[in-house]
């Protein structure tokens, strides 16, 4: 049983689209997506610097466009399911057939702008990855500093979010047995700071054409499988201001019998988490077009199970 993993924000690197754009189908999809949201995704995926593509309003559409376009380069007849991390849930909604590719791009564009606006209108906020340490000890330290656990990434990794002052204190004095790494992000995503963005997304998604997923689909809310498309969209919107439970997603996929995963572009982060959090599962990360052959081979060897 094979599933696709769609990455979240922070997976993009300057120039990561350079080699992908040599593939005609990928390039045509990026042109189509750029037109749909009036944003030059090709320029940002090839020429823009790190600071530019870190901007939430650019980063999120860039990642989702790459994830959808790279998934279309595969014959997914044997694909059993999909799960996305944070903004990757928008790509997962498209890959699973819940919404169209074009609507996914419009949704992520609105999501990105709404979240960027929410971040800019609040106090200065930030995020940091906490690696290692006992979970209860980590959570206690976050509570002490008025911070939230934005992402439970599994494999001993929690991403903290909140005021920049609180994050700085966390970096200076992290929980016992852990290492704290500050993240280059524009706000405290997946916390109450993002609540202003939720209503905007609710308004937009109320007019979307939504279908039930054609394959297994897992939610970040609690790692549960969702069989109703409308429910998945509602959960996706709510997740903007709530913790991403990627740890529970990985656990649920393993319990469901997943034996192989392909992380679509821009790949690497989720493949690394799966290596530690889903032991024994075969993994291919689409970092470059040359990885398509191994991914297709893995798909061909898989048996579709829904």
C-alpha positions in Angstrom: 0.0 0.0 0.0 1.6 3.2 -1.2 0.8 6.8 -0.3 2.0 10.2 -1.5 3.2 12.7 1.1 2.9 16.4 0.2 5.4 18.7 2.0 4.7 21.9 4.0 6.2 25.3 4.2 10.0 25.4 4.7 10.7 22.7 2.2 11.4 25.2 -0.7 14.9 26.1 -1.6 16.1 28.8 -4.1 16.2 27.4 -7.6 14.6 24.0 -6.7 12.5 24.1 -9.9 15.4 24.5 -12.3 15.7 20.9 -13.4 11.9 20.2 -13.1 11.1 22.9 -15.7 13.0 20.9 -18.3 10.0 18.5 -18.3 7.3 19.9 -20.7 4.3 18.7 -18.6 5.7 20.2 -15.4 6.4 23.5 -17.1 3.0 23.7 -18.8 1.3 23.1 -15.4 3.4 25.8 -13.7 2.4 28.2 -16.5 -1.2 27.3 -16.0 -1.0 27.6 -12.2 0.8 31.0 -12.5 -2.0 32.3 -14.7 -4.7 31.1 -12.4 -3.4 33.1 -9.4 -1.5 35.9 -11.2 1.8 34.9 -9.6 5.0 34.1 -11.5 5.7 30.7 -9.9 8.4 29.9 -12.5 10.4 33.0 -11.7 10.1 32.3 -7.9 11.0 28.7 -8.4 14.2 29.5 -10.4 15.4 33.0 -9.8 14.1 34.4 -6.5 16.4 34.4 -3.5 15.8 32.7 -0.2 14.3 35.8 1.5 11.8 36.2 -1.3 10.5 32.6 -1.3 10.3 32.6 2.5 7.5 35.1 2.2 4.3 33.2 3.1 2.4 34.7 0.2 4.9 33.2 -2.2 6.1 30.1 -0.4 2.8 28.4 0.0 1.6 28.6 -3.7 5.1 27.7 -4.8 5.2 24.5 -2.7 1.7 23.4 -3.6 2.2 24.1 -7.3 5.4 22.0 -7.3 3.7 19.1 -5.4 0.8 18.9 -7.7 2.9 19.2 -10.9 5.4 16.6 -9.8 2.6 14.2 -8.8 1.2 14.5 -12.4 4.4 13.1 -13.8 3.6 9.8 -12.2 1.2 7.0 -13.3 -0.7 6.8 -10.0 -3.0 3.9 -11.0 -1.7 1.9 -7.9 -1.8 4.9 -5.5 -3.7 4.0 -2.3 -3.7 7.4 -0.5 -2.2 10.8 0.2 -1.4 13.0 3.2 -0.1 16.5 3.3 1.7 18.4 6.0 0.2 21.8 6.8 -0.1 23.6 3.5 0.6 20.2 1.9 -3.0 19.4 2.8 -4.1 21.7 -0.1 -2.0 19.6 -2.6 -3.4 16.4 -0.9 -6.9 17.7 -1.6 -6.1 18.1 -5.3 -4.2 14.8 -5.6 -7.1 12.9 -3.9 -9.7 14.5 -6.2 -11.5 16.5 -3.5 -10.9 19.7 -5.4 -9.5 20.6 -8.9 -5.9 21.5 -9.4 -6.9 25.1 -10.3 -9.1 25.5 -7.2 -6.3 24.1 -5.1 -4.1 26.9 -6.4 -6.7 29.5 -5.8 -7.3 28.1 -2.3 -3.6 28.1 -1.4 -3.2 31.7 -2.7 -6.0 33.0 -0.5 -4.6 30.9 2.4 -1.1 32.3 2.0 -2.3 35.9 1.8 -4.7 35.5 4.8 -2.0 34.0 6.9 0.6 36.6 5.9 -1.9 39.3 6.8 -2.6 37.7 10.2 1.1 37.4 11.0 1.7 41.1 10.1 -1.2 42.3 12.2 -0.2 40.6 15.4 2.8 41.1 17.7 6.1 39.9 16.2 6.0 36.1 16.3 8.2 33.3 15.3 8.8 29.5 15.4 11.5 27.1 16.4 12.1 23.3 16.1 12.7 21.5 19.3 14.6 18.3 18.7 14.7 15.5 21.3 13.7 15.7 25.0 10.7 14.1 26.7 7.5 15.4 25.2 6.0 16.3 28.6 9.1 18.2 29.5 9.1 20.0 26.1 5.4 21.0 26.4 5.9 22.2 30.0 8.7 24.5 28.9 6.6 25.9 26.1 3.7 26.6 28.5 6.1 28.3 30.8 7.1 30.7 28.0 3.5 31.2 26.7 4.3 29.3 23.5 2.3 26.7 21.6 3.2 23.4 20.0 2.4 24.2 16.4 3.6 20.9 14.8 4.0 17.5 16.4 6.2 16.1 13.7 7.0 12.7 15.4 10.5 11.2 15.6 11.2 13.4 18.7 10.5 16.8 16.9 8.0 19.5 18.0 7.8 22.9 16.4 7.1 25.7 18.9 5.4 28.9 17.9 4.4 32.2 19.6 5.9 35.6 20.5 9.4 36.3 19.2 10.5 37.1 22.7 9.3 33.7 23.9 11.0 31.9 21.0 14.2 33.7 21.8 14.0 32.5 25.4 13.4 29.0 24.3 16.4 29.1 22.0 18.5 30.4 24.8 17.3 27.9 27.3 15.6 24.9 25.7 13.9 21.9 27.5 16.2 19.5 29.1 17.7 16.9 26.7 16.7 18.9 23.6 18.2 21.0 20.9 16.3 24.2 19.7 16.7 25.5 16.2 15.1 28.9 15.3 13.1 28.8 12.0 13.1 31.4 9.3 9.3 32.0 9.1 7.1 35.0 9.0 4.7 34.2 11.9 3.4 31.8 14.5 1.5 29.4 12.1 -1.0 26.8 13.5 -1.7 28.9 16.6 -4.4 31.3 17.7 -2.5 34.1 16.0 -3.9 32.7 12.8 -7.5 32.9 13.8 -8.2 36.0 11.6 -7.2 33.9 8.5 -9.8 31.2 9.3 -12.9 33.2 8.6 -11.5 34.4 5.3 -10.8 30.8 4.2 -14.2 29.7 5.4 -15.8 32.3 3.1 -13.7 31.3 0.1 -14.2 27.5 0.5 -18.0 27.8 0.9 -18.2 28.4 -2.8 -15.8 25.6 -3.9 -16.9 22.5 -5.9 -16.0 19.6 -3.6 -16.0 15.9 -4.2 -15.3 12.9 -1.9 -11.7 11.6 -2.1 -11.0 8.9 -4.6 -8.2 7.4 -2.5 -7.4 7.3 1.2 -6.9 10.7 2.7 -5.6 11.6 6.2 -6.1 14.8 8.2 -3.6 16.8 10.2 -6.2 17.3 12.9 -5.9 13.9 14.5 -4.3 11.7 11.9 -7.7 10.3 11.0 -8.8 9.2 7.6 -11.5 11.4 6.1 -14.0 10.0 3.5 -16.1 13.1 3.0 -14.6 15.9 0.9 -16.5 18.7 2.5 -15.3 17.5 6.0 -11.7 17.5 4.8 -11.9 21.0 3.5 -13.4 22.2 6.8 -10.7 20.5 8.8 -8.0 22.0 6.4 -9.3 25.5 7.1 -9.4 24.9 10.9 -5.9 23.6 10.9 -4.6 27.1 10.1 -5.0 28.0 13.8 -4.5 24.5 15.3 -1.6 22.1 15.8 -0.5 19.8 12.9 -0.5 16.3 14.2 1.9 14.7 11.7 3.0 12.2 14.3 -0.6 10.8 14.4 -0.8 10.9 10.6 2.4 8.7 10.4 1.0 6.3 13.1 -2.3 6.0 11.3 -0.7 5.3 8.0 1.4 2.5 9.4 -1.7 1.0 11.2 -3.6 1.2 7.9 -0.9 -1.0 6.3 1.1 1.6 4.3 4.4 0.0 3.2 5.7 2.6 0.9 5.6 6.4 0.5 6.6 8.9 -2.2 7.2 12.5 -1.1 6.5 14.8 -4.0 8.5 18.0 -4.8 10.0 19.9 -3.0 10.9 16.7 -1.2 13.2 15.8 1.7 11.6 16.9 4.9 8.8 14.4 5.2 10.9 11.6 3.8 13.3 12.2 6.7 10.5 12.2 9.2 9.1 9.0 7.7 12.5 7.3 7.9 12.4 7.8 11.7 8.7 7.7 12.3 7.6 4.9 9.9 10.4 2.3 10.3 10.4 -0.4 7.6 8.4 1.7 5.1 10.0 2.1 1.6 10.6 5.7 0.8 11.3 7.7 -2.4 11.7 11.5 -2.3 11.2 13.5 -5.5 14.1 15.9 -5.0 15.1 15.9 -8.7 13.5 14.6 -12.0 16.0 11.7 -11.9 14.0 10.4 -8.8 10.9 9.8 -10.9 12.1 6.4 -12.2 12.5 5.0 -8.7 9.2 6.5 -7.7 7.4 5.0 -10.7 9.0 1.6 -10.0 7.8 1.7 -6.4 4.3 2.6 -7.6 4.4 -0.3 -10.2 5.3 -2.7 -7.4 2.5 -1.6 -5.2 -1.0 -2.9 -4.9 -3.8 -0.4 -4.8 -5.8 -0.5 -1.6 -8.6 1.9 -0.7 
